[in-house]
């Protein structure tokens, strides 16, 4: 009774609205990015189309195909259609439904039941319009349900946008991974050919007594290890193509003919701005907020269960005992049936409904705040990675250049008989590792750019 009194009083003070006022929770993140995350940039991700960010025509074709054929995108689009239809149903409840109806009825009363003692046959014909059980929404119950359905629809739309952005970034990352493995496989092939020639040369030198068995075994071991690495890279490349096929939704077109990894032209010069300005525009955060608004609206609908409902049923038309007289003068008919339903005892069902709605709102608030925190961490990590990968790539390229010079010197020393073949072998191994590391770092830089584009909520619907 105390809870009922509070709700009724709140309804009176709020102008018969039982839905709590919505207030967006304060973002539970710092006002600035960490010092390791440099937020400066020349372009706003949210205003940048993905075709402008990823200039490779082959990658653009893969992304466009994925947006059309990816099964997760189809499911998300269907979910949006489902939520839109549910919102349409809820919105329709706020307006009266009017039906046009026509009917005929005939009956025969036996003589022993009629007042005249003779059998009586009667006919009735009706035509008109009817209003069936329209609820007068004094307490905002229907309005609250309508608001919840609208917010759920908007949440599903934002979730679709979030999935779309994720799909774009995942396709780009899978494509970059394919290019990385393709380039590393080419390096492995070149290295395998080079070590095969060296193996043959060492074998000839061994045959004439200029090299020992140890040199040949070292050359043969390096050759076999490169074969094993090449097989491993080919396996990974096949898996990358399969992953790309799953994302695209069908067998991708010929992947040859696109730009090389170093020529992708993806420039991660995206401005992060302030956390409060960027994170609240992300589609996944907007989806979480709309779910919170829906939970808030459901509280109003649950509170209205304590209060009476007034429904109207009415009809207007004509009636006659003969079909030919259905539209004659004086055949008009009408009915009006208002109904009042006041809950007296429901064993605590309505109170439990309010408690349930309020608990779900607490969950929605926590999920909204968690979405913001996750978004903050994601952007901060990617901003830091963007900064340090530039330095890492520069150092990796310098190391590759140094190893190339070292290999030339070691090879010259070996051919001059100054050093053993182990020095050449060590230089070859270090150069191959440096080359592979350069390719991996370059791919990581492009992958971070793609993920940062997604994390900052980039891209239009084109």
MIPAMAR-179738 format. One record per residue (C-alpha): residue in one letter; x, y, z. Coordinates in Angstrom, 1 decimal, padded with zeros to 4 digits. Layout:
N
<r A, <X, Y, Z>> ...
REM end
This chain:
462
<r X, <000.0, 000.0, 000.0>> <r X, <002.9, 002.4, 000.7>> <r X, <004.4, 001.7, -002.7>> <r X, <001.0, 002.2, -004.3>> <r X, <000.5, 005.5, -002.5>> <r X, <003.9, 006.8, -003.6>> <r X, <003.3, 005.8, -007.3>> <r X, <-000.2, 007.4, -007.3>> <r X, <001.2, 010.6, -005.8>> <r X, <004.1, 010.6, -008.3>> <r X, <001.6, 010.3, -011.1>> <r X, <-000.3, 013.3, -009.9>> <r X, <002.8, 015.4, -009.5>> <r X, <004.2, 014.4, -012.9>> <r X, <001.1, 015.1, -014.9>> <r X, <-000.1, 011.5, -015.1>> <r X, <003.3, 010.3, -016.4>> <r X, <004.8, 007.4, -014.5>> <r X, <008.0, 007.1, -016.6>> <r X, <011.1, 008.4, -014.8>> <r X, <012.9, 011.4, -016.3>> <r X, <015.8, 010.1, -018.3>> <r X, <019.3, 011.4, -017.4>> <r X, <022.3, 010.2, -019.2>> <r X, <024.9, 008.8, -016.8>> <r X, <028.2, 010.6, -016.6>> <r X, <030.9, 008.8, -018.6>> <r X, <033.0, 006.8, -016.1>> <r X, <036.3, 007.6, -017.9>> <r X, <038.9, 010.3, -017.6>> <r X, <038.3, 013.6, -019.4>> <r X, <041.6, 013.2, -021.3>> <r X, <043.4, 010.3, -023.1>> <r X, <046.5, 008.8, -021.4>> <r X, <049.8, 010.5, -022.1>> <r X, <050.9, 007.5, -024.2>> <r X, <047.8, 008.0, -026.5>> <r X, <048.5, 010.9, -028.9>> <r X, <045.1, 012.1, -030.1>> <r X, <046.3, 014.6, -032.7>> <r X, <045.2, 014.0, -036.3>> <r X, <044.2, 015.7, -039.5>> <r X, <040.9, 013.9, -040.3>> <r X, <037.7, 013.1, -038.4>> <r X, <036.9, 009.4, -038.6>> <r X, <033.2, 009.9, -038.2>> <r X, <033.0, 012.1, -041.3>> <r X, <035.4, 009.9, -043.4>> <r X, <033.9, 007.3, -045.8>> <r X, <035.6, 003.9, -045.8>> <r X, <036.3, 004.1, -049.5>> <r X, <038.4, 007.2, -048.8>> <r X, <040.3, 005.6, -045.9>> <r X, <041.1, 002.3, -047.8>> <r X, <042.2, 003.4, -051.3>> <r X, <043.1, -000.1, -052.6>> <r X, <040.5, -001.0, -055.2>> <r X, <040.8, -004.7, -054.5>> <r X, <040.1, -004.1, -050.8>> <r X, <037.2, -001.8, -051.6>> <r X, <035.6, -004.5, -053.7>> <r X, <036.1, -007.0, -050.9>> <r X, <034.5, -004.7, -048.3>> <r X, <031.6, -003.9, -050.6>> <r X, <031.0, -007.6, -051.3>> <r X, <031.1, -008.3, -047.5>> <r X, <028.6, -005.6, -046.7>> <r X, <026.2, -007.2, -049.2>> <r X, <026.7, -010.9, -048.6>> <r X, <028.0, -011.4, -045.1>> <r X, <025.5, -013.5, -043.1>> <r X, <026.0, -011.6, -039.8>> <r X, <025.1, -008.4, -041.7>> <r X, <022.0, -010.0, -043.0>> <r X, <021.0, -011.2, -039.5>> <r X, <021.6, -007.7, -038.2>> <r X, <019.5, -006.1, -040.9>> <r X, <016.7, -008.6, -040.2>> <r X, <016.9, -007.7, -036.5>> <r X, <016.5, -004.1, -037.4>> <r X, <013.4, -004.9, -039.4>> <r X, <012.1, -007.0, -036.5>> <r X, <012.5, -004.1, -034.1>> <r X, <011.0, -001.7, -036.5>> <r X, <007.9, -003.9, -036.9>> <r X, <007.6, -004.2, -033.1>> <r X, <007.8, -000.4, -032.8>> <r X, <005.0, -000.1, -035.4>> <r X, <002.8, -002.5, -033.4>> <r X, <003.4, -000.5, -030.2>> <r X, <002.8, 002.8, -031.9>> <r X, <-000.5, 001.5, -033.4>> <r X, <-001.8, 000.9, -029.8>> <r X, <-001.8, 004.6, -029.2>> <r X, <-004.5, 005.2, -031.8>> <r X, <-008.0, 003.6, -032.0>> <r X, <-008.5, 000.7, -034.4>> <r X, <-011.7, 000.9, -036.5>> <r X, <-013.1, -002.0, -038.3>> <r X, <-015.8, -002.2, -041.0>> <r X, <-018.1, -005.2, -040.6>> <r X, <-021.2, -006.6, -042.1>> <r X, <-023.1, -009.7, -040.9>> <r X, <-026.3, -011.6, -041.1>> <r X, <-027.9, -013.8, -038.5>> <r X, <-031.0, -016.1, -038.7>> <r X, <-032.7, -018.1, -036.0>> <r X, <-035.8, -020.3, -035.5>> <r X, <-037.6, -020.5, -032.2>> <r X, <-039.9, -023.6, -031.7>> <r X, <-043.6, -023.0, -031.1>> <r X, <-043.5, -024.2, -027.5>> <r X, <-040.9, -021.5, -026.7>> <r X, <-042.4, -018.6, -028.6>> <r X, <-045.0, -016.2, -027.1>> <r X, <-047.5, -017.0, -029.9>> <r X, <-047.3, -020.7, -029.7>> <r X, <-046.2, -021.0, -033.3>> <r X, <-042.7, -021.4, -034.7>> <r X, <-040.9, -018.1, -035.2>> <r X, <-038.1, -017.4, -037.7>> <r X, <-036.2, -014.2, -037.3>> <r X, <-033.5, -012.5, -039.5>> <r X, <-031.0, -009.7, -038.6>> <r X, <-028.7, -007.9, -041.0>> <r X, <-026.0, -005.5, -039.7>> <r X, <-023.4, -003.2, -041.4>> <r X, <-021.3, -000.5, -039.8>> <r X, <-018.0, 000.4, -038.1>> <r X, <-016.7, -000.7, -034.7>> <r X, <-014.1, 000.4, -032.2>> <r X, <-012.8, -002.5, -030.2>> <r X, <-011.3, -002.1, -026.7>> <r X, <-009.4, 001.2, -027.2>> <r X, <-007.5, 002.1, -024.0>> <r X, <-007.5, 005.7, -022.8>> <r X, <-003.9, 006.2, -021.8>> <r X, <-004.4, 008.3, -018.7>> <r X, <-001.3, 007.1, -016.9>> <r X, <001.1, 006.8, -019.9>> <r X, <001.3, 003.0, -020.0>> <r X, <000.9, 002.7, -023.7>> <r X, <003.1, 005.7, -024.3>> <r X, <005.8, 004.1, -022.1>> <r X, <005.6, 000.9, -024.1>> <r X, <005.8, 002.9, -027.3>> <r X, <008.9, 004.7, -026.1>> <r X, <010.5, 001.4, -025.1>> <r X, <009.8, -000.1, -028.5>> <r X, <011.2, 003.0, -030.3>> <r X, <014.4, 002.9, -028.2>> <r X, <014.8, -000.8, -028.8>> <r X, <014.4, -000.2, -032.5>> <r X, <017.1, 002.6, -032.4>> <r X, <019.3, 000.3, -030.4>> <r X, <019.1, -002.4, -033.0>> <r X, <019.9, 000.1, -035.7>> <r X, <023.0, 001.3, -033.9>> <r X, <024.0, -002.3, -033.3>> <r X, <023.8, -002.9, -037.0>> <r X, <026.0, 000.2, -037.6>> <r X, <028.5, -001.1, -035.0>> <r X, <028.5, -004.5, -036.8>> <r X, <029.0, -002.8, -040.1>> <r X, <032.0, -000.9, -038.9>> <r X, <033.5, -004.0, -037.3>> <r X, <033.0, -005.9, -040.5>> <r X, <034.8, -003.3, -042.5>> <r X, <037.7, -003.3, -040.1>> <r X, <037.8, -007.2, -040.0>> <r X, <037.8, -007.5, -043.8>> <r X, <040.6, -004.9, -044.0>> <r X, <042.6, -006.7, -041.3>> <r X, <042.1, -010.1, -043.0>> <r X, <043.1, -008.7, -046.3>> <r X, <046.3, -007.1, -044.8>> <r X, <047.0, -010.5, -043.2>> <r X, <046.7, -012.2, -046.5>> <r X, <049.1, -009.7, -048.1>> <r X, <051.5, -010.1, -045.2>> <r X, <051.6, -013.9, -045.5>> <r X, <051.9, -013.6, -049.3>> <r X, <054.9, -011.3, -049.1>> <r X, <056.5, -013.4, -046.3>> <r X, <056.0, -016.5, -048.5>> <r X, <057.7, -014.8, -051.4>> <r X, <060.6, -013.9, -049.1>> <r X, <060.7, -017.5, -048.0>> <r X, <060.8, -018.7, -051.6>> <r X, <063.6, -016.3, -052.5>> <r X, <065.5, -017.4, -049.3>> <r X, <064.9, -021.0, -050.1>> <r X, <066.3, -020.6, -053.7>> <r X, <069.3, -018.7, -052.3>> <r X, <070.0, -021.3, -049.7>> <r X, <069.6, -024.0, -052.2>> <r X, <072.2, -022.4, -054.4>> <r X, <074.5, -022.0, -051.4>> <r X, <073.9, -025.6, -050.4>> <r X, <075.0, -026.7, -053.9>> <r X, <078.1, -024.4, -053.8>> <r X, <079.1, -025.7, -050.4>> <r X, <078.7, -029.3, -051.6>> <r X, <081.0, -028.6, -054.6>> <r X, <083.5, -027.0, -052.4>> <r X, <083.3, -030.0, -050.1>> <r X, <083.9, -032.3, -053.1>> <r X, <087.2, -030.5, -053.9>> <r X, <088.3, -030.3, -050.3>> <r X, <087.6, -026.6, -049.8>> <r X, <084.8, -027.1, -047.3>> <r X, <084.1, -029.7, -044.6>> <r X, <081.1, -031.8, -043.7>> <r X, <080.2, -029.3, -041.0>> <r X, <079.7, -026.5, -043.5>> <r X, <077.6, -028.7, -045.8>> <r X, <075.4, -029.9, -042.9>> <r X, <074.9, -026.3, -041.7>> <r X, <073.9, -025.2, -045.3>> <r X, <071.6, -028.2, -045.6>> <r X, <070.0, -027.6, -042.2>> <r X, <069.3, -023.9, -043.1>> <r X, <067.8, -025.0, -046.4>> <r X, <065.5, -027.5, -044.8>> <r X, <064.4, -025.1, -042.1>> <r X, <063.4, -022.6, -044.8>> <r X, <061.4, -025.3, -046.5>> <r X, <059.6, -025.9, -043.2>> <r X, <059.0, -022.2, -042.7>> <r X, <057.6, -021.8, -046.3>> <r X, <055.2, -024.7, -045.7>> <r X, <054.1, -023.0, -042.5>> <r X, <053.5, -019.7, -044.2>> <r X, <051.5, -021.4, -047.0>> <r X, <049.3, -023.1, -044.4>> <r X, <048.7, -019.7, -042.7>> <r X, <048.0, -018.1, -046.0>> <r X, <045.3, -020.7, -046.9>> <r X, <043.7, -020.1, -043.5>> <r X, <043.7, -016.4, -044.1>> <r X, <042.0, -016.8, -047.4>> <r X, <039.4, -019.0, -045.8>> <r X, <038.8, -016.4, -043.1>> <r X, <038.5, -013.7, -045.7>> <r X, <036.0, -015.9, -047.6>> <r X, <033.8, -016.3, -044.4>> <r X, <033.8, -012.5, -043.9>> <r X, <033.1, -011.7, -047.5>> <r X, <030.3, -014.2, -047.6>> <r X, <031.3, -015.9, -050.7>> <r X, <034.5, -017.0, -052.6>> <r X, <036.5, -013.8, -053.1>> <r X, <037.5, -012.8, -056.6>> <r X, <041.1, -013.1, -057.8>> <r X, <043.2, -011.6, -055.0>> <r X, <046.1, -010.9, -057.3>> <r X, <046.3, -007.5, -058.9>> <r X, <045.7, -005.4, -055.8>> <r X, <048.3, -003.2, -054.2>> <r X, <051.3, -004.6, -052.4>> <r X, <051.3, -004.3, -048.6>> <r X, <053.7, -001.4, -048.6>> <r X, <051.6, 000.5, -051.2>> <r X, <048.3, 000.3, -049.4>> <r X, <048.3, 004.1, -048.7>> <r X, <046.3, 003.8, -045.5>> <r X, <047.2, 006.9, -043.5>> <r X, <046.1, 006.6, -039.8>> <r X, <046.0, 010.4, -039.3>> <r X, <042.7, 010.3, -037.4>> <r X, <041.9, 012.8, -034.7>> <r X, <040.6, 011.4, -031.5>> <r X, <039.3, 014.6, -029.9>> <r X, <038.1, 014.4, -026.3>> <r X, <036.8, 011.1, -024.9>> <r X, <033.4, 012.6, -024.0>> <r X, <033.1, 013.9, -027.6>> <r X, <034.2, 010.7, -029.4>> <r X, <033.0, 007.8, -027.3>> <r X, <029.4, 009.0, -027.0>> <r X, <029.1, 009.0, -030.8>> <r X, <030.2, 005.4, -031.3>> <r X, <027.4, 003.2, -032.5>> <r X, <027.9, 000.5, -029.9>> <r X, <027.7, 003.1, -027.1>> <r X, <024.6, 004.6, -028.7>> <r X, <023.1, 001.2, -028.8>> <r X, <023.8, 000.7, -025.1>> <r X, <022.2, 004.1, -024.3>> <r X, <019.1, 003.3, -026.3>> <r X, <018.7, 000.0, -024.4>> <r X, <019.0, 002.1, -021.2>> <r X, <016.3, 004.5, -022.4>> <r X, <014.0, 001.5, -023.2>> <r X, <014.6, 000.1, -019.7>> <r X, <013.7, 003.4, -018.2>> <r X, <010.5, 003.6, -020.2>> <r X, <009.5, 000.1, -019.1>> <r X, <009.5, 001.3, -015.5>> <r X, <006.7, 003.7, -016.4>> <r X, <004.7, 000.9, -018.0>> <r X, <005.2, -001.3, -015.0>> <r X, <004.1, 001.4, -012.6>> <r X, <000.9, 001.9, -014.5>> <r X, <-000.2, -001.6, -013.7>> <r X, <-001.2, -000.3, -010.2>> <r X, <-003.7, 002.1, -011.7>> <r X, <-007.1, 001.6, -013.3>> <r X, <-007.5, 001.1, -017.1>> <r X, <-010.4, 002.5, -019.1>> <r X, <-011.2, 000.9, -022.4>> <r X, <-013.8, 001.9, -024.9>> <r X, <-015.8, -000.4, -027.2>> <r X, <-018.3, 001.3, -029.6>> <r X, <-020.1, 000.6, -032.9>> <r X, <-022.0, 002.7, -035.4>> <r X, <-024.0, 001.3, -038.3>> <r X, <-027.4, 000.1, -039.5>> <r X, <-029.5, -003.0, -038.7>> <r X, <-032.6, -004.4, -040.2>> <r X, <-034.6, -007.6, -040.2>> <r X, <-034.5, -007.6, -044.0>> <r X, <-031.5, -007.2, -046.2>> <r X, <-033.4, -004.8, -048.5>> <r X, <-034.1, -002.5, -045.6>> <r X, <-030.6, -002.3, -044.3>> <r X, <-030.1, 001.3, -045.4>> <r X, <-033.7, 002.5, -045.0>> <r X, <-034.5, 005.5, -042.9>> <r X, <-034.6, 004.7, -039.2>> <r X, <-032.4, 001.7, -039.5>> <r X, <-029.4, 003.4, -037.7>> <r X, <-027.9, 001.6, -034.7>> <r X, <-025.1, 002.3, -032.3>> <r X, <-023.6, 000.9, -029.1>> <r X, <-021.1, 002.3, -026.6>> <r X, <-019.5, 000.2, -023.9>> <r X, <-016.9, 001.9, -021.7>> <r X, <-015.2, -000.4, -019.2>> <r X, <-013.2, 000.4, -016.0>> <r X, <-010.7, -002.2, -014.7>> <r X, <-009.2, -001.5, -011.3>> <r X, <-006.7, -004.0, -009.8>> <r X, <-007.5, -005.0, -006.3>> <r X, <-005.4, -008.0, -005.6>> <r X, <-002.8, -009.7, -007.8>> <r X, <-000.6, -011.4, -005.2>> <r X, <002.2, -008.8, -005.7>> <r X, <002.5, -009.3, -009.5>> <r X, <002.4, -005.5, -010.2>> <r X, <005.0, -004.7, -007.5>> <r X, <007.2, -007.4, -008.8>> <r X, <006.9, -006.0, -012.3>> <r X, <008.1, -002.6, -011.1>> <r X, <011.0, -004.3, -009.2>> <r X, <011.9, -006.2, -012.3>> <r X, <011.9, -003.1, -014.5>> <r X, <014.0, -001.2, -012.1>> <r X, <016.5, -004.0, -011.8>> <r X, <016.8, -004.2, -015.6>> <r X, <017.4, -000.5, -015.7>> <r X, <020.3, -000.9, -013.2>> <r X, <021.7, -003.6, -015.5>> <r X, <021.3, -001.3, -018.5>> <r X, <023.1, 001.5, -016.7>> <r X, <026.0, -000.8, -015.9>> <r X, <026.2, -002.1, -019.4>> <r X, <026.2, 001.4, -020.8>> <r X, <029.0, 002.5, -018.5>> <r X, <030.9, -000.7, -019.3>> <r X, <030.5, 000.0, -023.1>> <r X, <032.1, 003.4, -022.6>> <r X, <034.9, 002.0, -020.5>> <r X, <035.7, -000.6, -023.1>> <r X, <035.6, 002.0, -025.8>> <r X, <038.0, 004.2, -023.9>> <r X, <040.5, 001.4, -023.5>> <r X, <040.2, 000.3, -027.1>> <r X, <040.8, 003.8, -028.4>> <r X, <043.6, 004.5, -025.9>> <r X, <045.4, 001.2, -026.8>> <r X, <045.1, 001.9, -030.6>> <r X, <046.3, 005.5, -030.3>> <r X, <049.4, 004.3, -028.3>> <r X, <050.0, 001.5, -030.9>> <r X, <049.7, 004.0, -033.7>> <r X, <052.5, 006.0, -032.2>> <r X, <054.9, 003.3, -031.3>> <r X, <054.4, 001.2, -034.4>> <r X, <055.8, 004.0, -036.5>> <r X, <059.0, 003.9, -034.4>> <r X, <059.1, 000.1, -034.5>> <r X, <058.8, 000.0, -038.3>> <r X, <061.5, 002.6, -038.7>> <r X, <063.8, 000.6, -036.4>> <r X, <062.9, -002.7, -038.1>> <r X, <063.7, -001.3, -041.6>> <r X, <067.1, 000.0, -040.3>> <r X, <067.8, -003.5, -038.8>> <r X, <067.0, -005.1, -042.2>> <r X, <069.4, -002.8, -044.0>> <r X, <072.2, -003.5, -041.5>> <r X, <071.6, -007.3, -041.8>> <r X, <071.8, -007.0, -045.6>> <r X, <075.2, -005.3, -045.3>> <r X, <076.3, -007.9, -042.8>> <r X, <075.4, -010.7, -045.1>> <r X, <077.4, -009.2, -048.0>> <r X, <080.5, -008.8, -045.8>> <r X, <080.1, -012.3, -044.3>> <r X, <079.7, -013.9, -047.7>> <r X, <082.8, -012.0, -049.0>> <r X, <084.8, -013.1, -046.0>> <r X, <083.8, -016.7, -046.4>> <r X, <084.6, -016.8, -050.1>> <r X, <088.0, -015.3, -049.3>> <r X, <088.6, -018.0, -046.7>> <r X, <088.8, -015.6, -043.8>> <r X, <085.8, -016.9, -041.9>> <r X, <083.7, -020.1, -041.6>> <r X, <080.4, -020.7, -043.2>> <r X, <078.7, -020.4, -039.8>> <r X, <079.2, -016.7, -040.0>> <r X, <077.4, -016.6, -043.3>> <r X, <074.7, -018.8, -042.0>> <r X, <074.1, -016.6, -039.0>> <r X, <073.9, -013.5, -041.2>> <r X, <071.4, -015.2, -043.5>> <r X, <069.2, -016.2, -040.6>> <r X, <069.2, -012.8, -039.1>> <r X, <068.4, -011.1, -042.4>> <r X, <065.5, -013.4, -043.0>> <r X, <064.2, -012.8, -039.5>> <r X, <064.5, -009.0, -040.0>> <r X, <062.7, -009.1, -043.4>> <r X, <059.9, -011.1, -041.9>> <r X, <059.7, -008.7, -038.9>> <r X, <059.5, -005.7, -041.2>> <r X, <056.6, -007.2, -043.1>> <r X, <054.8, -008.2, -039.9>> <r X, <055.2, -004.7, -038.4>> <r X, <054.0, -003.0, -041.5>> <r X, <050.9, -005.2, -041.5>> <r X, <050.4, -004.5, -037.8>> <r X, <050.5, -000.8, -038.5>> <r X, <047.8, -001.0, -041.2>> <r X, <045.7, -003.3, -039.0>> <r X, <045.9, -000.7, -036.1>> <r X, <044.8, 001.9, -038.6>> <r X, <041.7, -000.1, -039.6>> <r X, <040.8, -000.9, -036.0>> <r X, <041.3, 002.8, -035.0>> <r X, <038.9, 003.8, -037.9>> <r X, <036.3, 001.5, -036.4>> <r X, <037.0, 002.5, -032.8>> <r X, <036.5, 006.2, -033.5>> <r X, <033.1, 005.5, -035.1>> <r X, <034.2, 006.3, -038.7>> <r X, <032.4, 005.9, -041.9>> <r X, <029.0, 006.8, -043.5>> <r X, <026.5, 004.4, -044.9>> <r X, <027.7, 004.6, -048.4>> 
REM end
